[in-house]
C-alpha cells in the first residue's frame, strides 16, 4: 500500500512538471499572472497529493507536498510559493489530527527553503546540477524530520524510526527528478527567449521558410524593409513578392535548397507594400523542408553600383565622343595643313626674293608649331583615355640622344647656345622600348631648354642607374637635361607637370605655349615605368665650378658656357626622368634610321597611283613624286582607283583613307580579295599584291592598326614632309621588287 501511495505521489510530481512547462510556455513566468498560475498549479497538485497521503497514525500523514512547495519556491519565487503554500496550509488545517501543526510547519519551512534557493540561484546566474538539487532536497527534508519533534517526544521518535531513512533517500531523489525536469524546461524556455531576443533585435533580415515557398517566421526588420506587418507575411508565398525578372533565378535557388544545397550571395528584388522593390541579398541553408536564411537590404549598394556604372558609362561615352571629336578635328585640320605645308615647302625650293622666302619661312614655322600643338592635344587625349599603347622595338639610346640633339642643334645655334651631352659608357648598345615616345620626351625637354635659355647652354646626361648586371634583362636609365635658362620658382616645380599649366600664366608672359609638353612628358615616362621631376641648381656659380670636366659621365657642366659671363646666365633648371627598358643581347638588332632616296634610274621607272579625294593634297603628292623622278597619276575616288588598277600597271598605291562612297580601307580590301575581284570582272585587278601605302590625316595608333589590318603595307600620316614620304616608298619598293612594273610606252 505504501508503494502505491509513493507511485501516486511520484506521478503527481511528473504531471506537475509537465503542466508547469505548458503554463510557462503560454504565460511568461516573469509576469505576475504567470507566477500566480504557477503557484495555483503547485498548490493544486499539493492538495491532490494530500488527499491520498501515507498514513502513519490517525491524523499523522506524509505526502509529496514538501517537494512541491520547495520546488515552487526554488523556480518561481516568493509570490508563487505563497499562493501554493496558502492552499496547502488551508488543506492541512482542514484535515486536522495530531499532526496538523507539524504539517503546517513543514509547508512553511519548505516554502522558506524554496525562497532561499530561489535567491541563491539568481545570484549564481546558472542552472543547478544534480548535486545541488540533492543537497537542496536533503535540507528541506532534514528540516521536515526535525519538525517531527513538535509531536510528543515518544511519538516523534517512533515516526523518525519508521520513516526517517526512507524520507532522507526517497524525497531528495524525488526533488532531483522533478527539479531536473523543471530545470530543463526553464533552460529551454530561457534559451528560446534568448534566441527570440536575438531574432527580434537583429539588424539583418532573419527568415525561416519552407521549400514550398512560404514564409514560416520573420523578424521585425522585415516590417521596416518591406512595409508589411509580420502577420501579413508569415504563411504567405514569398514567390508572390519576387520581381518577375528575378523569378527564374529564385526558383533555381529554391530547387538547390530542396536538394539540400546551401545558397550564398543570392540577390533578388522583393515588392514592398507601396509597390516599390528592394534588393535583398541572401544566404540560405536548408534543413529538411525548412530553410534558414539571413538576408540584408542591399538596395542602397545596388543603387550606388548602378549610379557608378552610369557614371562610368557616361565618362566612357564622353571619352569616346572626345576621341571622335579630336580625331575628326585632327583629320580636318591635317588635311588642309598638309597642302599648306607641302606647297610651302615646294615653293621654298624655287627661286624667291628674300622677302618672299622670309614670309614663307614664317608660314612654314607657324604651321609646324600648330601641328606640334595638335599632336600634343591628341597625345594627351589618348593618355587620359588609356588608349596609348607603347611599342617595343630595338634601338640605340646613344644614337637616339645624338639624333635628337642634332635636330635641336640649329635652334640652339640660332641663339648661340652650347649643346653638350655626356653618355654613360655602361649604356647597352641596344635596348627594347618605344623609341618614338622616348624621342618625344627628350625633344620636349630639349625644346623647352632652348626656348627658355637666353645665354649659356644646355647639357644632356644619360646614366645607367644602376649599371645592368651581366645577364640582366632590363636597365634603368636616368636622363638629366640641364640649362642656364630663366629657372623655375620652387612653388611651381610640381605644378608645371600639370595639364595647361605654365610657370608664368600672366597676360604679360614672354614665352608662349599651351602647357601640354611637360604634362605629356610625365605621363609618358610613367607609362615607361619611371618618373619625372625638376630641380634648380643652388646657383649659377656652383654650376660653373665644374666646367672643363665634361668628358666624364659624372659631369653636369656646360663646357661652352665657361666662356660666357656668369651675369648673363639665368638660375637654370635640371629636368630629370627615369625609364625602364628591356635589354636585347644581339647588337645586330640596333635600329637604323631610314635612308631617304634621291631621284634614281630605278625611281624614274616606277608608276605610282595617288588615290586622294582632296585635289590640293593629291596634287601635292603628285608633285613631290614627280620631283623625285616617279611617274604619278591621281584619281579621286575608290571605284576610280579600282578601275585604274584593272586597266593599267602600277608599282605602288598611295591611298587616302577617308573618302566619300568607298573609303581607302574598303578599296584595299577589294584589291586584296582576289576571289571577290574575279566575281567582278569590271574591277579585276592586274596585280592584287601591289604595295599600298596609307596617306591619311587620321593620326591615331588605332588608325594605323586598321590600315595594316585592311592589307596596307605602310602608313604615313598627314601632314608629311617629302623625305618621310619618299623614304616610305623607297623602303616598300625595295622590299617587294617583284611588284614593280615598267611603265607602258
C-alpha positions in Angstrom: 0.0 0.0 0.0 2.9 2.3 0.8 4.4 1.6 -2.6 1.2 2.5 -4.3 1.0 5.8 -2.4 4.5 6.6 -3.3 3.9 5.9 -7.0 0.8 8.0 -6.8 2.7 11.0 -5.4 5.5 10.5 -7.9 3.0 10.5 -10.8 1.6 13.8 -9.5 5.1 15.3 -9.4 5.7 14.3 -13.0 2.3 15.6 -14.1 3.1 18.8 -12.2 6.3 19.3 -14.1 4.7 18.8 -17.5 1.7 21.1 -16.8 4.1 23.7 -15.3 6.1 23.6 -18.5 3.0 24.2 -20.6 1.9 27.2 -18.4 5.4 28.6 -18.7 5.2 28.4 -22.5 1.9 30.3 -22.6 2.5 32.8 -19.8 5.8 34.3 -19.1 6.9 33.5 -15.5 8.4 36.9 -15.2 4.9 38.4 -15.2 2.5 38.3 -12.3 -0.2 36.3 -14.0 2.3 33.6 -14.9 3.7 33.5 -11.4 0.3 33.2 -9.8 -0.7 30.5 -12.2 2.4 28.5 -11.3 1.5 29.0 -7.6 -2.0 27.8 -8.2 -0.8 24.8 -10.1 1.8 23.7 -7.5 -0.8 24.4 -4.7 -3.4 22.3 -6.5 -1.1 19.3 -7.1 0.0 19.5 -3.4 -3.6 19.4 -2.3 -4.4 16.5 -4.6 -1.4 14.7 -3.2 -2.6 15.4 0.4 -5.9 13.8 -0.4 -4.2 10.4 -0.6 -1.3 10.6 1.8 0.8 7.9 3.6 -1.0 7.5 6.9 1.2 6.6 9.9 -1.4 7.1 12.6 -4.8 8.7 12.6 -4.1 12.5 11.9 -0.5 11.8 11.2 0.2 11.7 7.4 3.0 12.2 5.0 2.8 13.1 1.2 4.7 15.0 -1.5 3.7 18.5 -0.5 7.2 19.3 0.8 8.8 18.5 -2.6 6.1 20.5 -4.5 6.2 23.6 -2.2 10.0 23.8 -2.1 10.4 23.4 -5.8 7.7 26.0 -6.4 9.7 28.5 -4.3 13.0 27.4 -5.9 11.9 28.0 -9.5 9.1 30.7 -9.3 9.9 32.7 -6.2 8.1 34.1 -3.2 4.8 35.0 -4.9 4.2 31.6 -6.4 5.2 29.7 -3.3 3.0 31.9 -1.1 0.0 31.1 -3.3 0.8 27.3 -3.2 1.7 27.4 0.5 -1.6 29.0 1.5 -3.6 26.4 -0.4 -1.6 23.6 1.2 -1.9 25.1 4.7 -5.6 25.5 4.4 -6.0 21.9 3.2 -3.8 20.6 6.0 -5.7 22.5 8.6 -9.0 21.2 7.3 -7.6 17.6 7.5 -6.9 18.2 11.3 -5.5 15.5 13.5 -2.5 15.3 15.8 0.0 16.1 13.1 -1.8 19.2 11.7 0.6 21.6 13.4 3.6 19.7 12.3 2.1 19.6 8.7 1.7 23.4 8.6 5.3 23.9 9.9 6.6 21.5 7.2 4.7 23.6 4.5 6.1 26.9 5.8 9.7 25.5 6.2 9.6 24.1 2.6 8.4 27.5 1.3 11.2 29.2 3.2 13.8 26.8 1.8 12.4 27.3 -1.7 12.8 31.1 -1.4 16.3 30.7 -0.1 17.1 28.5 -3.1 15.4 30.9 -5.5 17.6 33.9 -4.5 20.7 31.8 -4.3 20.0 30.6 -7.9 19.5 34.1 -9.1 22.8 35.2 -7.5 24.7 32.3 -9.1 23.2 33.0 -12.5 23.5 29.4 -13.7 21.3 26.3 -13.7 21.5 23.7 -10.9 23.1 20.3 -11.5 22.2 17.0 -9.7 24.2 17.6 -6.5 22.7 21.0 -5.7 19.3 19.5 -6.1 20.2 16.6 -3.8 21.6 19.0 -1.2 18.5 21.2 -1.5 16.1 18.2 -1.1 18.2 16.9 1.8 18.0 20.3 3.6 14.2 20.5 3.1 13.5 17.1 4.4 16.0 17.1 7.3 14.1 20.1 8.4 10.9 18.2 8.0 12.2 15.3 10.1 13.3 17.7 12.8 9.9 19.3 12.9 8.6 15.8 14.0 9.7 16.9 17.5 6.7 19.2 17.5 4.9 16.0 18.3 5.1 14.3 21.7 8.7 13.0 22.2 8.0 9.3 22.2 5.7 9.7 19.1 8.4 11.7 17.3 11.0 9.0 18.0 8.6 6.4 16.6 8.0 8.5 13.5 11.7 9.0 12.9 12.4 5.4 13.5 9.8 4.4 11.0 10.2 6.9 8.1 13.4 8.7 8.7 15.7 6.7 6.4 13.1 6.4 3.6 12.4 10.1 3.7 16.1 11.0 3.6 16.5 8.8 0.5 13.2 9.0 -1.4 12.4 12.7 -1.0 15.8 14.1 -2.1 15.7 11.7 -5.1 12.2 13.0 -6.0 13.5 16.5 -5.7 16.3 15.7 -8.1 13.8 14.1 -10.6 11.2 16.8 -10.7 13.8 19.6 -10.2 15.8 18.4 -13.3 12.6 18.2 -15.4 11.7 21.7 -14.3 15.2 23.0 -14.7 15.4 21.6 -18.3 12.1 23.3 -19.1 13.3 26.5 -17.6 16.6 26.3 -19.5 14.8 25.5 -22.7 12.4 28.5 -22.2 15.3 30.8 -21.4 17.2 29.6 -24.4 14.2 30.2 -26.6 13.7 33.6 -25.1 17.3 34.3 -25.7 17.0 33.3 -29.4 13.8 35.2 -29.7 15.6 38.3 -28.4 18.4 37.8 -30.8 15.9 37.1 -33.6 13.9 40.2 -32.8 16.8 42.6 -32.2 19.0 41.6 -35.2 19.6 44.3 -37.8 19.7 41.7 -40.5 16.7 40.2 -42.1 16.2 36.7 -40.5 13.8 34.3 -42.1 12.6 30.7 -41.7 10.8 29.5 -44.8 9.9 26.2 -46.3 10.7 24.6 -49.6 7.1 25.0 -50.7 7.8 28.7 -50.9 6.2 30.0 -47.7 7.4 32.3 -45.0 7.3 30.5 -41.7 8.8 33.1 -39.4 10.3 36.5 -39.9 12.0 39.0 -37.6 10.7 42.6 -37.2 13.3 44.1 -39.6 11.1 42.8 -42.4 8.5 45.3 -41.4 10.9 48.2 -41.8 12.2 47.0 -45.2 9.0 45.8 -47.0 6.4 47.8 -45.0 4.2 44.8 -44.3 3.3 43.6 -40.8 4.9 40.3 -39.8 1.4 38.7 -39.6 0.8 39.7 -43.2 4.0 37.9 -44.3 4.1 34.8 -42.2 2.4 32.0 -44.1 2.5 34.0 -47.4 4.1 32.6 -50.5 7.4 34.6 -50.8 7.5 33.9 -54.6 4.5 36.2 -54.9 6.6 39.1 -53.8 9.6 38.4 -56.1 10.2 40.7 -59.0 9.2 39.0 -62.3 12.6 39.4 -63.8 14.1 37.6 -60.8 11.6 34.8 -60.5 13.6 32.2 -62.6 16.7 32.7 -60.6 14.7 32.5 -57.3 13.1 29.2 -58.4 16.6 27.8 -59.3 17.8 28.8 -55.8 14.8 27.1 -54.2 15.5 24.0 -56.2 19.0 23.9 -54.9 17.7 24.3 -51.3 15.3 21.4 -51.9 18.3 19.4 -52.8 19.9 20.4 -49.5 22.4 22.7 -51.1 23.4 25.9 -49.4 22.8 29.1 -51.3 25.2 32.1 -50.8 25.2 35.7 -52.0 22.0 35.3 -54.0 20.3 38.6 -54.9 16.7 39.3 -55.9 14.1 42.0 -55.6 11.1 41.9 -53.3 7.9 44.0 -53.7 7.2 46.4 -50.8 3.7 47.3 -49.6 3.9 50.6 -51.5 4.6 48.8 -54.8 8.3 49.6 -55.0 11.1 46.9 -55.0 14.0 46.4 -52.7 17.1 44.4 -53.4 17.7 41.6 -50.9 20.9 39.6 -50.6 20.5 36.1 -49.2 22.5 33.4 -47.5 20.3 30.3 -47.1 20.8 26.9 -45.6 18.3 24.0 -45.8 17.4 21.6 -43.1 14.8 19.1 -44.3 11.8 21.1 -45.6 12.8 24.2 -43.7 15.1 27.0 -45.0 17.0 29.1 -42.6 18.1 32.3 -44.2 20.0 35.5 -43.2 19.4 38.4 -45.6 20.1 42.1 -45.8 18.7 45.1 -47.8 21.3 46.0 -50.4 19.2 48.4 -52.3 21.5 51.4 -51.4 24.5 49.4 -52.6 22.9 48.4 -55.8 21.7 52.0 -56.5 25.3 53.2 -55.8 26.7 50.5 -58.1 24.2 51.5 -60.8 25.0 55.1 -60.4 28.7 54.3 -60.5 28.2 52.2 -63.6 26.1 55.0 -65.2 28.9 57.5 -64.3 31.4 55.1 -65.8 29.4 54.7 -68.9 28.8 58.4 -69.2 32.5 59.0 -68.7 33.4 56.4 -71.3 30.8 57.8 -73.7 32.3 61.3 -73.1 35.8 59.9 -73.7 34.7 58.2 -76.9 32.9 61.4 -78.0 36.0 63.4 -77.2 38.2 61.0 -79.1 35.9 61.0 -82.1 35.8 64.8 -82.0 39.6 65.1 -81.7 40.1 62.5 -84.4 37.7 64.3 -86.7 39.2 67.7 -86.0 42.6 66.3 -86.4 41.7 65.0 -89.8 40.0 68.2 -90.8 43.0 70.3 -89.7 45.7 68.0 -91.0 44.2 67.7 -94.5 44.5 71.5 -95.3 47.7 71.8 -93.3 49.2 69.1 -95.4 48.6 71.2 -98.5 49.7 74.4 -96.9 53.0 73.0 -95.5 53.6 70.8 -98.6 53.2 73.6 -101.2 55.1 76.0 -98.9 58.0 73.5 -98.9 57.8 73.1 -102.7 57.7 76.9 -103.2 60.7 77.3 -100.9 62.6 75.1 -103.3 62.1 77.6 -106.2 63.6 81.0 -106.9 62.3 83.6 -104.4 63.0 87.1 -103.3 64.4 87.4 -99.8 61.1 88.9 -98.6 59.1 86.1 -100.2 61.4 83.4 -98.6 61.1 85.1 -95.2 57.3 85.2 -95.4 57.1 81.6 -96.5 59.6 80.5 -93.7 57.3 82.2 -91.2 54.2 80.4 -92.7 56.1 77.0 -92.5 57.4 77.6 -89.0 54.0 78.6 -87.6 52.3 75.7 -89.4 54.8 73.4 -87.7 54.0 75.0 -84.3 50.3 74.4 -85.0 51.0 70.7 -85.8 53.0 70.2 -82.7 50.2 71.6 -80.6 47.7 69.4 -82.4 49.9 66.4 -81.8 50.2 67.2 -78.1 46.4 67.5 -77.7 45.9 64.1 -79.4 48.6 62.5 -77.3 47.1 63.9 -74.0 43.7 62.7 -75.1 45.0 59.2 -75.8 46.9 59.1 -72.5 43.8 60.3 -70.5 41.6 57.7 -72.2 44.2 54.9 -71.6 44.3 54.3 -75.3 48.0 54.9 -75.8 50.0 51.7 -76.3 53.8 51.8 -76.1 55.7 49.9 -78.7 58.6 47.6 -78.1 61.3 47.8 -80.7 65.1 47.6 -80.7 67.0 50.9 -80.7 70.2 52.5 -79.6 69.9 55.0 -76.8 73.2 56.8 -77.7 72.1 57.2 -81.3 68.6 58.4 -80.3 70.1 61.1 -78.0 72.6 62.1 -80.7 69.8 62.4 -83.3 67.6 64.4 -81.0 70.4 66.8 -80.3 71.2 67.1 -84.0 67.5 68.1 -84.5 67.8 70.8 -81.9 71.3 72.0 -83.0 70.0 74.6 -85.4 67.7 76.2 -82.9 70.4 76.2 -80.2 72.9 77.7 -82.7 70.5 80.5 -83.7 70.6 81.6 -80.0 74.4 81.0 -79.7 73.7 78.3 -77.0 76.1 75.4 -76.4 74.6 71.9 -76.7 76.6 69.2 -75.0 76.0 65.6 -73.9 77.5 63.1 -71.5 76.8 59.4 -72.1 77.5 56.7 -69.6 80.0 54.2 -71.0 77.9 51.4 -69.5 74.9 52.2 -71.8 73.8 49.0 -73.6 74.3 49.2 -77.4 70.7 48.1 -77.9 67.6 48.3 -75.7 63.9 47.4 -76.3 61.2 50.1 -75.9 59.2 52.8 -77.6 61.9 54.8 -79.3 59.4 57.3 -80.7 57.9 58.2 -77.3 61.4 58.4 -75.7 62.4 60.7 -78.5 59.3 62.8 -77.9 60.1 63.1 -74.2 63.7 64.2 -74.9 62.6 66.6 -77.7 60.1 68.2 -75.3 62.7 68.8 -72.6 65.4 70.0 -75.0 62.9 72.2 -76.8 61.9 73.8 -73.5 65.5 74.2 -72.5 66.4 76.0 -75.8 63.2 78.1 -75.6 63.8 79.4 -72.0 67.5 79.8 -72.2 68.9 83.1 -73.4 72.6 82.7 -72.6 74.8 79.8 -71.7 73.9 76.3 -72.9 72.2 73.0 -72.4 73.7 69.8 -71.2 72.2 66.3 -71.5 73.5 63.5 -69.4 72.3 59.8 -69.6 73.3 57.3 -67.0 72.5 53.7 -66.2 71.2 53.8 -62.7 72.3 51.3 -61.6 74.5 49.7 -64.3 73.0 46.5 -65.6 74.4 43.3 -64.2 75.7 40.6 -66.5 72.7 38.6 -67.8 70.2 41.3 -66.7 67.0 41.6 -68.7 66.3 45.3 -68.1 68.1 48.6 -67.4 67.1 51.8 -65.7 68.1 55.0 -67.5 68.4 58.3 -65.6 68.4 61.3 -68.0 69.2 64.8 -67.0 68.6 67.9 -69.1 70.3 71.0 -67.5 70.2 74.5 -68.8 71.2 78.0 -67.8 67.8 79.5 -68.5 65.3 81.6 -66.6 64.8 78.8 -63.9 61.5 77.8 -62.2 60.1 79.1 -58.9 60.2 76.5 -56.2 56.4 76.7 -55.7 55.9 75.9 -59.4 58.2 72.9 -59.7 55.4 70.3 -59.3 52.6 72.4 -60.9 54.4 72.7 -64.3 53.8 69.0 -64.9 50.0 69.6 -64.8 47.9 70.0 -68.0 47.7 73.6 -69.4 49.9 74.9 -66.6 53.0 77.1 -67.1 55.3 78.7 -64.6 54.1 82.1 -65.8 50.4 82.3 -66.6 50.1 86.0 -66.7 48.8 88.0 -69.7 52.3 89.7 -70.0 54.3 86.5 -70.2 57.2 86.5 -72.6 57.1 82.8 -73.6 54.1 81.4 -75.4 52.9 77.8 -75.1 49.8 75.6 -74.3 51.3 74.0 -71.2 51.0 70.4 -72.5 54.5 69.4 -73.2 55.7 68.6 -69.6 52.3 67.0 -68.7 52.9 64.6 -71.6 56.5 64.0 -70.5 55.5 63.0 -67.0 52.7 60.7 -68.3 54.8 59.0 -71.0 57.6 58.5 -68.5 55.2 57.0 -66.0 53.9 54.6 -68.8 57.6 53.5 -69.3 57.8 52.6 -65.6 59.7 55.7 -64.5 59.1 59.2 -63.1 59.9 62.8 -64.0 60.8 65.8 -61.8 62.7 69.1 -61.9 65.1 70.9 -59.6 67.0 74.1 -59.7 70.8 74.2 -59.1 71.9 76.1 -56.0 73.5 78.9 -58.0 75.0 79.7 -61.4 78.4 79.9 -59.8 78.1 76.4 -58.5 77.2 75.1 -61.9 80.3 76.8 -63.4 82.6 75.4 -60.8 82.7 72.0 -62.6 83.3 73.4 -66.1 86.0 71.8 -68.2 85.3 68.2 -67.0 82.6 67.2 -69.4 84.4 64.2 -70.6 83.4 62.2 -67.5 80.0 60.7 -67.2 79.6 62.3 -63.7 80.0 65.8 -65.0 76.9 68.1 -65.4 78.8 71.2 -66.6 78.4 73.1 -69.8 81.8 73.5 -71.4 81.0 76.1 -73.9 79.2 78.2 -71.3 82.6 78.7 -69.5 83.4 81.5 -71.9 80.3 83.5 -71.1 79.9 85.9 -68.2 78.0 84.5 -65.3 75.8 87.6 -65.0 74.3 86.8 -68.4 73.1 83.4 -67.4 69.9 82.6 -65.6 69.5 80.4 -62.5 68.8 77.5 -64.7 67.0 74.2 -64.1 67.7 70.5 -64.2 64.9 68.2 -65.5 65.2 64.5 -64.6 63.4 61.5 -65.8 63.9 57.7 -65.4 62.7 55.0 -67.7 62.7 51.2 -67.5 63.8 49.5 -70.8 64.3 45.8 -71.7 67.7 44.6 -73.0 68.5 42.9 -76.3 71.6 40.7 -76.4 72.0 40.8 -80.2 73.8 44.0 -81.1 72.8 43.5 -84.7 69.2 44.4 -83.7 70.2 48.1 -83.5 67.7 50.3 -85.2 68.8 52.2 -88.2 67.3 55.4 -89.5 65.7 55.2 -92.9 67.7 56.3 -95.8 66.0 59.0 -97.8 66.5 58.2 -101.5 67.0 60.8 -104.1 66.0 60.5 -107.7 67.4 57.4 -109.4 67.1 55.5 -112.5 65.0 52.9 -110.6 62.6 55.5 -109.2 62.1 57.1 -112.7 60.8 53.7 -113.9 58.1 53.4 -111.2 54.5 54.3 -111.6 52.5 55.4 -108.5 48.7 55.7 -108.3 47.7 58.5 -105.9 44.1 58.0 -104.6 43.1 61.2 -102.9 39.7 62.9 -103.0 41.1 66.3 -101.9 42.6 67.8 -105.1 45.2 70.1 -103.5 46.6 67.2 -101.4 46.6 64.9 -104.3 48.3 67.5 -106.4 51.0 67.9 -103.7 51.7 64.2 -103.6 51.9 64.0 -107.4 54.3 67.0 -107.5 56.6 65.5 -104.8 56.7 62.2 -106.6 57.4 63.8 -110.0 60.2 65.9 -108.5 61.7 62.7 -107.1 61.6 61.0 -110.6 58.4 58.9 -110.2 55.5 58.8 -112.7 52.4 59.6 -110.7 48.7 59.6 -111.6 45.9 60.9 -109.4 42.4 59.6 -109.1 39.7 61.0 -106.8 37.6 58.0 -105.6 37.7 54.3 -104.6 35.9 53.0 -107.7 38.2 55.1 -109.9 41.2 53.6 -108.2 39.9 50.0 -108.8 39.3 50.8 -112.4 42.8 52.3 -112.9 44.3 49.2 -111.3 42.2 46.9 -113.5 43.3 48.6 -116.7 46.9 49.9 -116.1 50.0 48.6 -114.5 51.3 50.4 -111.3 54.1 49.7 -108.9 52.6 51.3 -105.8 49.4 52.9 -104.5 49.3 56.0 -102.2 45.8 55.6 -100.6 43.8 58.2 -98.7 41.6 56.6 -96.1 38.6 58.9 -95.6 36.9 59.3 -98.9 33.2 59.6 -99.8 31.4 56.4 -101.0 34.1 53.8 -100.8 36.9 54.6 -98.3 40.5 53.6 -98.6 40.2 50.6 -96.3 37.5 49.1 -98.4 39.4 49.8 -101.6 42.4 48.0 -100.2 40.3 45.0 -99.1 38.9 44.8 -102.7 42.4 44.8 -104.1 43.5 42.0 -101.7 40.3 39.8 -102.0 41.1 38.1 -105.3 38.1 35.8 -105.2 35.6 38.7 -105.0 37.5 40.5 -107.7 37.2 37.6 -110.0 33.4 37.7 -109.5 33.5 41.4 -110.6 35.3 41.3 -114.0 35.0 45.1 -114.3 37.5 45.5 -111.5 39.7 42.5 -112.0 43.0 43.9 -110.6 46.1 43.1 -112.6 48.3 42.9 -109.5 46.3 42.1 -106.3 49.6 42.1 -104.3 50.6 45.6 -105.3 52.1 47.6 -102.3 49.6 50.1 -100.7 50.8 53.0 -98.5 48.2 54.8 -96.4 48.4 58.5 -96.8 45.9 59.9 -94.3 45.2 62.7 -91.8 44.0 60.0 -89.3 46.9 60.1 -86.9 45.8 57.7 -84.1 47.7 54.5 -83.4 44.4 52.5 -83.9 44.1 54.2 -87.3 47.4 52.8 -88.3 46.4 49.4 -87.0 43.2 49.4 -89.0 45.1 50.3 -92.1 47.6 47.5 -91.7 44.8 45.0 -90.9 43.0 46.0 -94.1 46.0 44.9 -96.1 48.1 48.1 -96.4 51.8 47.8 -96.3 52.8 51.1 -94.7 51.3 54.2 -93.1 52.2 57.9 -93.5 50.2 60.5 -91.6 49.5 64.0 -92.9 50.9 66.5 -92.9 54.0 64.7 -94.3 57.3 66.1 -95.4 58.8 64.9 -98.7 61.7 62.9 -97.2 59.4 60.9 -95.0 57.0 60.1 -97.8 59.9 59.2 -100.2 61.6 57.1 -97.6 58.4 55.0 -97.1 58.0 54.5 -100.8 61.7 53.6 -101.2 61.5 51.0 -98.4 58.4 49.4 -99.7 59.6 49.1 -103.3 63.0 47.7 -102.2 61.2 45.2 -100.0 58.9 44.0 -102.9 60.8 44.4 -106.2 58.7 41.7 -107.8 55.7 44.0 -107.7 57.4 46.6 -109.9 56.1 47.0 -113.5 57.7 49.1 -116.2 55.6 51.9 -117.5 53.6 51.3 -120.6 55.0 53.0 -123.7 
